[in-house]
Amino acid sequence: MQLSRTGQQLSSHSGIMQLMEDLGKALTVHPNMRMLGGGNPAQVPQMVAEWRNQLQQLLDHGDDVDRMLGNYDPPQGNPRFLHSLADYLRRNCQWDVTEANLAVVPGGQAAFFLLFNMLAGEREDGSLAKIMLPLIPEYIGYRDQCLAEDAFVTVRPKVELQDAHRFKYRIDLPALERRLDDSIAAICFSRPTNPSGNVLTSDEVERLQSIAAARHIPLIVDNAYGNPFPGAIFADHADLVWNDQMIFSLSLSKLGLPGTRTGIVVAKPEITRALTQAMAIMGLANGNVGQRLVTPLLEDNRLNDLVRNYLRPFYANKSQRAEAVIRQAFGDQFDYRIHVSEGAFFLWLWFPRLKCTSLELYQRLKDRDVLVVPGEYFFFGDGAVEQDGDWTHQRQCVRLTFSQNDQIVKEAVEIIADEVKKMSDE
Ligand code: PLP
């Protein structure tokens, strides 16, 4: 079989594929695997109860469930869902949006595939349009999404050491400005960032907004873990202002509904219309189960209470407990660093004295029934390219999720500490 260039690209080995395969296998083939690898949300009891309750209510009103299962929604999304979400965003985030600013897509992942390929790639004049990621490490799932080759311009961060065992990435603005040119079609970042749990500061966001505005290009913010839901954002600089030069991606996944594959793009109508057209071509309509389950919670605003009272505290506590376990397992004398945990479901660990790469460390840990994600994958685009082996940092980090139960996190962290110590210079 001869595949087209697009076919080859889509079917080639990707970091996200390995991650999703490991995740799947860990749950089936290796039931003893300590799974600190994936991005699955935790089973937060209040959310689990809420979704069960919504499903039950649908079943109790048989017509509703029949309508849900038996109909295609319009490709933009379910009209009642779009209406209640626009209200919700105006009420809770003060974003000046209507239904026309919303487009439902089959998950945030699909939103980025569509957005990146609509914005980046060959232009009519033959030049290559690119996406700028202002700070790597950045979400592994973007890495293979641009069908055009070399379409990510990525900028290495400044590494700010905060105390003996903590650090924070900051955007290197002068470096970023040197990289700006007419090829940049959009700037994009996740906030909180997967993998590091970094939340770009308000200053950084404002600066990016003004750069994007001056160049008349969109600024894309991936809120998969952030606001307005699931709200796993612990930093006090969480505000995000919407205007029609911004594109926000939201998702129901981290509310506990990844199986429903529901994402929402908030953007100016020109963009949401284009996405809706693409959706119709690609998939006719979106899955409607997630939209249907969430709509009542948007209408009575209960989702906002669940986010504030359960989800955010749940993940903030998990993050603190995981950090305490790490501090204990590594001890004060050992040279390790944790990125400040400002949001998302992960801790991002940096081992400056590691003798092997994080990929090798990942293999060694897998052999001991611990699954993490090697840091290498999150450094990509031209910013990650080696110049004389100069940026060892990108091979010295791993990501682990703390959304698993505490005992599993503790066991896994103890094994990680043991293995990292064995594989580090004194
Ligand atoms: N963006 C980020 C930063 C993510 O971590 C993920 C998934 O883990 C996604 C987007 C895509 O999620 P989904 O397609 O489930 O909405």
Residues whose N, C-alpha, C, O or C-beta is under 5 A from the ligand:
A	BS01	PLP	G39 P106 G107 G108 Q109 A110 Y139 S190 N194 D222 A224 S251 S253 T262 G263
